[in-house]
């Protein structure tokens, strides 16, 4: 197991003042002085990491597999890094498989923690019998250890209870509000340091359960893995929030329901307001419907006039050209077909026969693909009429007929030599 160096604890939770070596000419450097130098830098780093960055996974450390063996379990994890409750970095530099004892339960929670091992044994010089060992380690490597506890991890991250100031009631400017926010956070969550017993030295990697085939898989109700919320994440979140001017809180864009009135007068006023809103919506709907009816008829006149012009170039297709011209002429303003939905529907029904007749006369005059599209659009228009669809649905299908007519590809008329 690890040889625990004095500096590995990083203060062990409670704060203590840092002490560093003072160098001067002629100073005799002993192992104690060298260890004090290492301890000074390590404690400062661990204290800052513990107090500012936090505890959890920085990146990686996914559990790749857990396999049963004759001796226990082989747990394979991905490379990554974590910080423990003392602020010490736990580093896995490559895909690593670790053997663990066989658990008796069918569910276990896996953890990773900081550890140290000694390396490079070297002989100890003769120091007048001041040291009993003949050799000692020349290096100490900071490594990791995998452990597990049987059962699920019930420990959830306890988020600090931050009381956000109310800008309307606290009546403060931006600087004052930010100071008040920090003051409340410090009073509630940084009034004291953690004791050594409260500081966790392991980092949770996940809960796993045994499968019927004697394998292991991640439990469905596992607690979330513990992650460090680093500065890049927090800064990116803030930037995303302040630049999303449409809906920064990702909430449904709906108005809050109005307050329910509690007296008859208020109820009457609310009903009057609702009736006014309904009348306004109906007027807007009528205006939109009239616009759509007028536009579809105007488009039909334009597209079928253009089709008639293209068909005139074929010497043998005077009938098709005249029929297209008649369809265009019928779409021009006549009576109330622009303003009455019933009149519009009757007009489209009357024009349907002409559209079908035109399709029959275009066989061999246009390409098969473009004629097929036209006939399909006319068929859709007929189905909409038969289904008594809405005026807007009728206008949409009539638009598709116009687009298909505009896309008709007229074949070149070949005149035989005399």
C-alpha positions as CSV (number, residue, x, y, z in Angstrom):
1,X,0.0,0.0,0.0
2,X,1.0,3.6,-0.2
3,X,3.7,5.2,1.8
4,X,1.8,8.3,3.1
5,X,4.0,11.4,2.7
6,X,3.3,14.4,4.9
7,X,2.5,16.6,1.9
8,X,0.0,14.2,0.3
9,X,-2.9,15.3,2.5
10,X,-3.0,18.9,1.2
11,X,-4.0,20.3,4.6
12,X,-6.5,17.4,5.2
13,X,-9.6,19.7,5.1
14,X,-8.7,22.2,7.8
15,X,-6.8,25.3,7.0
16,X,-3.3,25.8,8.2
17,X,-0.7,28.5,7.4
18,X,1.9,27.5,4.9
19,X,5.6,27.3,5.9
20,X,8.4,27.3,3.4
21,X,12.1,26.8,3.5
22,X,14.4,29.8,3.9
23,X,17.6,29.3,2.0
24,X,20.9,30.9,2.9
25,X,24.6,30.3,2.2
26,X,26.1,27.4,4.1
27,X,22.7,25.9,5.0
28,X,22.9,22.1,5.6
29,X,20.1,20.6,3.5
30,X,18.6,17.5,5.1
31,X,15.8,15.2,4.0
32,X,13.5,17.1,6.4
33,X,14.3,20.4,4.5
34,X,13.6,18.8,1.1
35,X,10.3,17.3,2.3
36,X,9.3,20.7,3.7
37,X,9.9,22.2,0.3
38,X,7.7,19.6,-1.4
39,X,5.0,20.0,1.3
40,X,4.8,23.8,0.9
41,X,4.0,23.6,-2.8
42,X,1.7,20.6,-2.6
43,X,-0.4,22.1,0.3
44,X,-0.8,25.4,-1.5
45,X,-1.9,23.6,-4.7
46,X,-4.3,21.2,-2.9
47,X,-5.8,23.9,-0.8
48,X,-6.6,26.0,-3.9
49,X,-8.0,23.0,-5.8
50,X,-10.1,21.9,-2.9
51,X,-11.5,25.4,-2.1
52,X,-11.9,26.9,-5.6
53,X,-12.3,24.0,-8.1
54,X,-14.1,21.4,-6.1
55,X,-14.2,17.6,-6.0
56,X,-15.2,15.2,-8.8
57,X,-14.3,14.0,-12.3
58,X,-12.5,16.5,-14.5
59,X,-12.6,14.3,-17.6
60,X,-12.7,10.7,-18.7
61,X,-12.7,7.8,-16.2
62,X,-15.6,6.0,-17.9
63,X,-16.0,2.4,-16.7
64,X,-15.4,0.3,-19.9
65,X,-16.2,-3.1,-18.5
66,X,-16.5,-5.3,-15.3
67,X,-15.7,-9.0,-15.9
68,X,-16.0,-11.9,-13.6
69,X,-12.9,-13.9,-13.0
70,X,-12.0,-17.0,-10.9
71,X,-10.5,-14.7,-8.3
72,X,-13.0,-11.8,-8.4
73,X,-13.6,-8.9,-10.8
74,X,-11.5,-7.3,-13.5
75,X,-12.6,-3.6,-13.8
76,X,-11.4,-1.7,-16.9
77,X,-11.6,2.1,-16.9
78,X,-10.7,4.8,-19.5
79,X,-8.0,7.3,-18.9
80,X,-8.9,10.5,-17.2
81,X,-8.5,12.8,-14.2
82,X,-10.3,13.6,-11.0
83,X,-9.9,15.7,-7.9
84,X,-10.6,14.3,-4.4
85,X,-11.9,16.1,-1.4
86,X,-8.3,17.1,-0.4
87,X,-7.7,18.7,-3.8
88,X,-5.3,16.0,-4.8
89,X,-5.3,15.1,-8.6
90,X,-6.1,11.5,-9.4
91,X,-4.7,10.6,-12.8
92,X,-5.2,7.5,-14.9
93,X,-2.9,7.9,-17.9
94,X,-4.2,5.0,-20.0
95,X,-6.8,2.3,-20.3
96,X,-6.2,0.3,-17.1
97,X,-7.6,-3.0,-15.7
98,X,-7.6,-3.5,-12.0
99,X,-8.5,-6.7,-10.1
100,X,-10.9,-6.4,-7.1
101,X,-12.3,-9.1,-4.7
102,X,-15.6,-10.8,-5.6
103,X,-18.6,-9.0,-4.1
104,X,-21.3,-11.0,-2.3
105,X,-24.1,-8.6,-3.3
106,X,-25.6,-8.2,-6.8
107,X,-25.0,-4.5,-6.8
108,X,-21.9,-2.4,-6.2
109,X,-20.8,1.2,-6.4
110,X,-17.4,1.9,-7.8
111,X,-15.0,4.6,-6.5
112,X,-11.5,5.9,-7.4
113,X,-9.1,7.4,-4.9
114,X,-5.7,8.9,-4.6
115,X,-2.8,6.5,-3.7
116,X,1.0,6.5,-3.7
117,X,3.6,3.8,-4.3
118,X,7.3,3.8,-3.7
119,X,9.7,3.1,-6.6
120,X,13.4,2.6,-7.3
121,X,14.9,1.0,-4.2
122,X,18.4,2.2,-3.6
123,X,21.0,1.3,-0.9
124,X,21.3,3.6,2.1
125,X,24.9,4.9,2.8
126,X,26.5,4.0,6.1
127,X,25.4,6.8,8.5
128,X,26.9,5.5,11.7
129,X,23.8,3.2,12.3
130,X,21.4,6.2,12.2
131,X,19.1,4.4,9.8
132,X,18.1,0.7,10.4
133,X,17.1,-0.1,6.7
134,X,19.8,-1.0,4.3
135,X,17.8,0.4,1.3
136,X,14.9,2.8,0.7
137,X,12.8,4.1,-2.2
138,X,14.3,6.7,-4.4
139,X,10.9,7.9,-5.9
140,X,7.3,8.1,-4.9
141,X,4.6,7.8,-7.6
142,X,1.2,9.3,-7.2
143,X,-1.2,6.6,-8.5
144,X,-4.8,5.6,-8.0
145,X,-6.8,2.8,-6.3
146,X,-10.2,1.4,-7.3
147,X,-12.5,0.4,-4.5
148,X,-16.2,-0.6,-4.3
149,X,-19.0,-0.6,-1.7
150,X,-21.7,-3.2,-2.0
151,X,-25.1,-1.6,-2.8
152,X,-26.0,1.7,-4.5
153,X,-24.6,5.1,-3.9
154,X,-27.2,7.1,-2.0
155,X,-25.0,10.2,-1.6
156,X,-26.3,13.0,-3.9
157,X,-24.4,16.2,-4.6
158,X,-25.6,18.9,-2.1
159,X,-25.9,22.1,-4.1
160,X,-25.4,25.4,-2.2
161,X,-28.6,27.2,-1.4
162,X,-27.9,30.6,-3.1
163,X,-30.5,33.3,-2.3
164,X,-30.7,35.4,-5.5
165,X,-31.4,39.1,-4.6
166,X,-34.7,40.5,-5.9
167,X,-33.9,43.6,-8.1
168,X,-37.4,45.0,-7.5
169,X,-37.4,44.8,-3.8
170,X,-33.8,45.2,-2.9
171,X,-33.5,48.4,-4.9
172,X,-29.8,48.1,-5.7
173,X,-27.6,48.7,-8.7
174,X,-25.7,46.0,-10.5
175,X,-22.5,46.3,-8.3
176,X,-24.5,46.3,-5.1
177,X,-26.6,43.3,-6.3
178,X,-23.5,41.3,-7.2
179,X,-21.9,42.0,-3.8
180,X,-25.1,41.1,-2.0
181,X,-25.3,37.8,-3.9
182,X,-21.7,36.9,-3.0
183,X,-22.3,37.9,0.6
184,X,-25.3,35.6,1.0
185,X,-23.4,32.7,-0.6
186,X,-20.4,33.1,1.7
187,X,-22.6,33.4,4.8
188,X,-24.5,30.2,4.0
189,X,-21.9,28.0,2.3
190,X,-18.4,29.3,3.2
191,X,-18.8,30.3,6.8
192,X,-16.6,27.4,8.0
193,X,-14.2,24.9,6.5
194,X,-14.8,21.1,6.3
195,X,-13.4,19.0,9.0
196,X,-11.3,16.0,8.2
197,X,-14.1,13.6,8.8
198,X,-16.4,15.4,6.3
199,X,-13.8,15.5,3.5
200,X,-14.3,12.6,1.1
201,X,-11.1,11.0,-0.3
202,X,-12.8,8.9,-3.0
203,X,-14.7,9.9,-6.2
204,X,-17.8,8.0,-7.3
205,X,-17.7,6.4,-10.8
206,X,-21.0,4.7,-11.0
207,X,-23.3,1.9,-9.6
208,X,-23.4,-1.5,-11.4
209,X,-25.6,-4.6,-11.0
210,X,-25.1,-8.2,-11.9
211,X,-26.9,-9.6,-15.0
212,X,-28.4,-13.0,-15.3
213,X,-25.5,-14.2,-17.4
214,X,-23.0,-13.4,-14.6
215,X,-21.9,-10.2,-16.2
216,X,-22.2,-6.6,-14.9
217,X,-23.9,-3.6,-16.3
218,X,-24.6,0.0,-15.1
219,X,-27.6,0.2,-12.9
220,X,-30.7,2.0,-14.3
221,X,-31.2,4.0,-11.1
222,X,-27.6,4.9,-10.5
223,X,-26.7,8.2,-8.9
224,X,-25.1,10.6,-11.3
225,X,-21.3,10.6,-11.6
226,X,-19.5,13.4,-9.7
227,X,-18.0,16.0,-12.1
228,X,-16.0,19.1,-11.5
229,X,-17.7,22.2,-12.9
230,X,-14.7,24.0,-14.2
231,X,-14.4,27.6,-15.3
232,X,-14.7,26.9,-19.0
233,X,-18.1,25.2,-18.4
234,X,-19.4,28.0,-16.2
235,X,-18.1,30.8,-18.5
236,X,-19.6,29.1,-21.6
237,X,-23.0,28.7,-19.8
238,X,-23.0,32.4,-18.9
239,X,-22.1,33.5,-22.4
240,X,-24.8,31.2,-23.9
241,X,-27.3,32.6,-21.5
242,X,-26.6,36.3,-22.1
243,X,-26.4,36.0,-25.9
244,X,-29.7,34.1,-26.2
245,X,-32.0,37.0,-26.3
246,X,-35.1,35.1,-27.5
247,X,-35.4,32.5,-24.7
248,X,-32.4,32.4,-22.4
249,X,-34.1,30.2,-19.8
250,X,-35.3,27.6,-22.4
251,X,-38.8,27.9,-21.1
252,X,-42.0,27.4,-23.2
253,X,-42.7,30.7,-24.9
254,X,-46.2,31.0,-23.5
255,X,-47.8,33.9,-21.6
256,X,-48.6,33.3,-18.0
257,X,-52.4,32.8,-17.4
258,X,-54.1,35.9,-16.2
259,X,-55.2,36.3,-12.7
260,X,-58.7,34.8,-12.0
261,X,-61.1,37.6,-11.1
262,X,-62.8,37.3,-7.8
263,X,-65.9,39.5,-8.2
264,X,-68.7,39.9,-10.8
265,X,-67.6,43.2,-12.1
266,X,-64.1,41.9,-12.8
267,X,-65.6,38.7,-14.4
268,X,-67.8,40.9,-16.7
269,X,-64.8,43.0,-17.7
270,X,-62.8,39.9,-18.4
271,X,-65.5,38.4,-20.6
272,X,-65.8,41.7,-22.5
273,X,-62.1,41.6,-23.1
274,X,-62.2,38.0,-24.3
275,X,-65.0,38.8,-26.7
276,X,-63.0,41.7,-28.1
277,X,-60.0,39.4,-28.5
278,X,-62.2,36.8,-30.3
279,X,-63.6,39.5,-32.6
280,X,-60.1,40.7,-33.5
281,X,-58.9,37.2,-34.2
282,X,-62.0,36.5,-36.4
283,X,-61.3,39.7,-38.4
284,X,-57.7,38.8,-38.9
285,X,-58.7,35.3,-40.0
286,X,-61.3,36.7,-42.5
287,X,-58.7,39.1,-43.9
288,X,-56.2,36.3,-44.3
289,X,-58.7,34.0,-46.0
290,X,-59.7,36.8,-48.5
291,X,-56.1,37.5,-49.2
292,X,-55.4,33.8,-49.9
293,X,-58.4,33.3,-52.1
294,X,-57.5,36.4,-54.2
295,X,-53.8,35.4,-54.5
296,X,-54.6,31.8,-55.7
297,X,-57.0,33.1,-58.4
298,X,-54.5,35.8,-59.5
299,X,-51.7,33.2,-59.7
300,X,-54.0,30.8,-61.7
301,X,-54.7,33.6,-64.3
302,X,-50.9,34.3,-64.6
303,X,-49.7,30.7,-64.9
304,X,-52.4,29.5,-67.3
305,X,-52.0,32.5,-69.6
306,X,-48.3,31.7,-69.8
307,X,-49.2,28.0,-70.5
308,X,-51.5,29.1,-73.3
309,X,-48.7,31.1,-74.8
310,X,-46.4,28.1,-74.8
311,X,-49.0,25.8,-76.4
312,X,-49.7,28.3,-79.2
313,X,-46.3,27.4,-80.7
314,X,-47.6,24.0,-81.5
315,X,-49.6,24.4,-84.7
316,X,-51.8,21.4,-83.9
317,X,-52.8,22.3,-80.4
318,X,-55.1,25.3,-80.7
319,X,-57.8,23.6,-78.6
320,X,-55.4,23.1,-75.6
321,X,-54.2,26.7,-75.9
322,X,-57.7,28.1,-75.9
323,X,-58.7,25.9,-73.0
324,X,-55.8,27.1,-70.9
325,X,-56.7,30.7,-71.8
326,X,-60.3,30.1,-70.7
327,X,-59.1,28.7,-67.3
328,X,-57.0,31.8,-66.9
329,X,-59.9,34.1,-67.8
330,X,-62.3,32.4,-65.3
331,X,-59.8,33.2,-62.5
332,X,-60.1,37.0,-63.0
333,X,-62.4,38.9,-60.6
334,X,-66.0,37.9,-61.1
335,X,-68.7,38.8,-58.5
336,X,-67.9,37.9,-54.9
337,X,-65.6,34.9,-55.4
338,X,-62.8,36.9,-53.8
339,X,-64.8,37.6,-50.6
340,X,-67.2,34.7,-50.2
341,X,-65.9,31.3,-49.2
342,X,-68.9,29.5,-50.7
343,X,-68.6,31.4,-54.0
344,X,-64.8,30.6,-54.0
345,X,-65.6,26.9,-53.5
346,X,-68.2,26.8,-56.2
347,X,-65.9,28.6,-58.6
348,X,-63.1,26.0,-58.0
349,X,-65.6,23.2,-58.5
350,X,-66.7,24.7,-61.9
351,X,-63.1,25.1,-63.0
352,X,-62.2,21.5,-62.1
353,X,-63.8,20.1,-65.2
354,X,-61.8,22.4,-67.4
355,X,-58.6,21.4,-65.6
356,X,-59.4,17.7,-66.2
357,X,-60.2,18.3,-69.8
358,X,-56.9,20.2,-70.3
359,X,-55.0,17.3,-68.9
360,X,-56.6,14.9,-71.4
361,X,-55.6,17.1,-74.3
362,X,-52.0,17.5,-73.2
363,X,-51.1,13.8,-73.7
364,X,-48.3,13.6,-76.2
365,X,-48.0,17.4,-76.1
366,X,-45.8,17.6,-72.9
367,X,-43.3,15.3,-71.3
368,X,-44.8,12.3,-69.4
369,X,-43.2,13.3,-66.1
370,X,-44.5,16.9,-66.1
371,X,-47.9,15.8,-67.3
372,X,-48.0,13.1,-64.5
373,X,-47.3,15.9,-61.9
374,X,-50.1,18.0,-63.3
375,X,-52.7,15.2,-63.3
376,X,-51.7,14.3,-59.8
377,X,-52.2,17.9,-58.5
378,X,-55.6,18.1,-60.2
379,X,-56.6,14.8,-58.6
380,X,-55.6,16.2,-55.2
381,X,-57.7,19.2,-55.8
382,X,-60.7,17.0,-56.6
383,X,-60.2,15.0,-53.4
384,X,-60.1,18.2,-51.3
385,X,-63.4,19.3,-52.9
386,X,-65.0,15.9,-52.2
387,X,-63.8,15.9,-48.6
388,X,-65.2,19.4,-48.1
389,X,-61.8,20.6,-46.9
390,X,-61.3,24.1,-45.5
391,X,-60.8,27.0,-47.9
392,X,-57.2,27.3,-46.9
393,X,-56.6,23.6,-47.7
394,X,-58.4,24.2,-51.0
395,X,-56.2,27.2,-51.8
396,X,-53.1,25.2,-51.0
397,X,-54.0,22.4,-53.4
398,X,-55.0,24.9,-56.1
399,X,-51.5,26.5,-55.7
400,X,-50.0,23.1,-56.4
401,X,-52.0,22.9,-59.6
402,X,-50.7,26.3,-60.7
403,X,-47.1,25.2,-60.0
404,X,-47.6,22.0,-61.9
405,X,-49.0,23.9,-64.9
406,X,-46.0,26.2,-64.8
407,X,-43.7,23.2,-64.8
408,X,-45.3,21.5,-67.8
409,X,-42.6,20.9,-70.5
410,X,-44.1,21.3,-73.9
411,X,-42.6,19.1,-76.6
412,X,-41.2,20.7,-79.8
413,X,-43.7,20.5,-82.7
414,X,-42.1,18.9,-85.7
415,X,-43.6,20.1,-89.0
416,X,-43.2,17.5,-91.8
417,X,-41.5,18.6,-95.1
418,X,-43.9,19.0,-98.1
